[in-house]
Amino acid sequence: MNIKIISVGKLKEKYLVQGINEYVKRLGAYAKIELVEVADEKAPENLSDLEMLQVKEKEAERILAKIKEQEYVFALVINGTNPTSEAFAKQIDQLGIRGKSQLVFVIGGSLGLSDSVLKRSNTQISFGKMTYPHQLMRLILVEQVYRAFRINRGEPYHK
């Protein structure tokens, strides 16, 4: 299986980079992992609704340029479905059985994802109603993907 994680913004925090690298290394036994960063659009604090939309659309252009037609896309959004780890693992397993072996996960920037990215996504998932920094979300996501593969293989880990 091929898994691509597209994230808006550059990850600078060393401890997050180390954690992500550890899970990417572990995932190597199960899947090919590609981490893709696209530039975030610089934006001042107090944006109008129109300016927010413009920022998200510029980021969307960069995101969509990295997605191929045949890839199955998960958009991470706060209002998406909120699966358990087991349900998430089953979904990944079922996609593989159905021949969907190229999965893409998209993590937006601080303003979230544009409608154009949401329309391109096949599934919208959430990791809860709380808001996480998008940089931290990368670590949470790679851990959950790793956990999913362990669950699907019946290997110990997910307690």
C-alpha positions in Angstrom: 0.0 0.0 0.0 1.2 3.6 -0.7 0.3 6.3 1.7 0.9 10.0 1.1 0.3 12.6 3.7 -0.1 16.1 2.4 0.3 18.9 4.9 0.1 22.6 4.7 3.1 24.4 6.2 6.7 23.4 7.1 7.2 21.4 10.2 9.8 23.0 12.4 9.4 21.5 15.9 12.2 19.0 16.3 10.3 16.8 18.8 7.4 16.4 16.3 9.8 15.7 13.4 11.4 13.0 15.6 8.1 11.4 16.5 6.9 11.4 12.9 10.1 9.9 11.7 9.8 7.1 14.2 6.3 6.1 13.1 7.3 6.5 9.4 10.2 4.1 10.0 7.8 1.6 11.8 5.3 2.0 8.9 7.9 1.0 6.4 7.3 -2.7 7.2 3.7 -2.3 6.1 3.5 0.5 3.4 5.4 3.0 1.4 5.0 6.4 3.1 5.5 9.8 1.5 5.3 13.0 3.4 4.5 16.1 1.3 4.6 19.6 2.6 3.0 22.4 0.6 3.6 26.1 1.5 1.1 27.8 3.7 -0.2 31.1 2.5 1.0 34.0 4.7 -2.0 35.7 6.3 -2.4 38.4 9.0 -4.4 37.7 12.1 -7.7 39.5 11.4 -8.8 38.3 7.9 -12.2 39.0 6.4 -14.3 36.0 5.3 -13.3 36.7 1.7 -9.6 36.9 2.6 -9.8 33.6 4.5 -11.5 32.0 1.5 -8.7 33.3 -0.8 -6.0 31.9 1.5 -7.6 28.5 1.6 -8.0 28.5 -2.1 -4.3 29.3 -2.7 -3.4 26.5 -0.4 -5.9 24.2 -2.1 -4.2 24.8 -5.5 -1.0 23.5 -4.0 -2.6 20.5 -2.3 -4.6 19.5 -5.4 -1.5 19.6 -7.6 -0.1 16.8 -5.4 -3.1 14.5 -5.7 -3.4 12.0 -8.6 -6.7 11.0 -10.1 -6.5 7.4 -8.9 -5.6 8.2 -5.3 -8.2 7.7 -2.6 -8.3 10.9 -0.5 -9.0 11.4 3.2 -9.5 15.0 4.2 -9.0 15.6 7.9 -11.7 18.0 9.1 -13.2 18.6 12.5 -16.8 17.8 11.2 -15.8 14.6 9.5 -16.8 11.1 10.7 -15.0 10.2 13.9 -14.1 6.5 13.6 -12.6 4.4 16.4 -9.1 3.1 15.7 -10.6 -0.3 14.9 -13.1 1.2 12.4 -10.3 3.2 10.8 -8.2 0.1 10.5 -11.1 -1.8 8.9 -11.7 1.1 6.4 -8.0 1.0 5.3 -8.1 -2.8 5.0 -11.3 -2.7 3.0 -9.9 -0.1 0.6 -6.9 -2.4 0.0 -9.2 -5.3 -0.7 -11.1 -3.2 -3.2 -7.9 -2.3 -5.0 -7.5 1.2 -3.6 -3.8 0.9 -2.6 -2.9 4.6 -3.0 -4.2 6.5 -0.1 -3.8 10.3 0.5 -4.4 12.1 3.8 -4.7 15.8 3.7 -4.1 18.1 6.7 -4.9 21.7 6.1 -3.3 24.8 7.4 -4.5 27.0 10.3 -7.6 28.0 8.5 -8.6 24.5 7.5 -9.3 23.1 4.0 -11.1 24.8 1.1 -14.3 23.4 -0.4 -12.4 22.4 -3.5 -10.2 20.0 -1.5 -13.3 18.7 0.4 -15.0 18.0 -2.9 -12.0 16.1 -4.2 -11.8 14.0 -1.0 -13.5 10.6 -0.9 -13.8 10.6 2.8 -13.7 13.2 5.5 -12.5 12.1 8.9 -12.0 13.7 12.3 -9.9 12.8 15.2 -12.4 14.4 17.6 -14.1 17.7 18.1 -11.1 19.3 19.8 -8.8 21.5 17.7 -5.2 20.4 17.3 -2.3 22.3 15.9 -1.9 21.1 12.3 1.7 20.3 13.0 0.8 18.0 15.9 -2.0 16.4 13.8 0.7 15.0 11.5 2.1 13.0 14.4 -1.3 11.8 15.6 -2.2 10.7 12.0 1.0 8.7 11.4 0.5 7.0 14.8 -3.1 6.1 13.9 -2.1 4.8 10.5 0.6 2.7 12.1 -1.9 1.5 14.7 -4.4 0.5 11.9 -1.8 -1.7 10.2 -1.0 -3.4 13.5 -4.7 -4.0 14.2 -5.2 -5.4 10.7 -2.4 -7.8 11.1 -3.5 -8.9 14.5 -0.3 -7.7 16.0 -0.1 -6.4 19.6 0.0 -2.7 20.1 -3.4 -1.1 20.3 -4.6 -1.3 23.9 
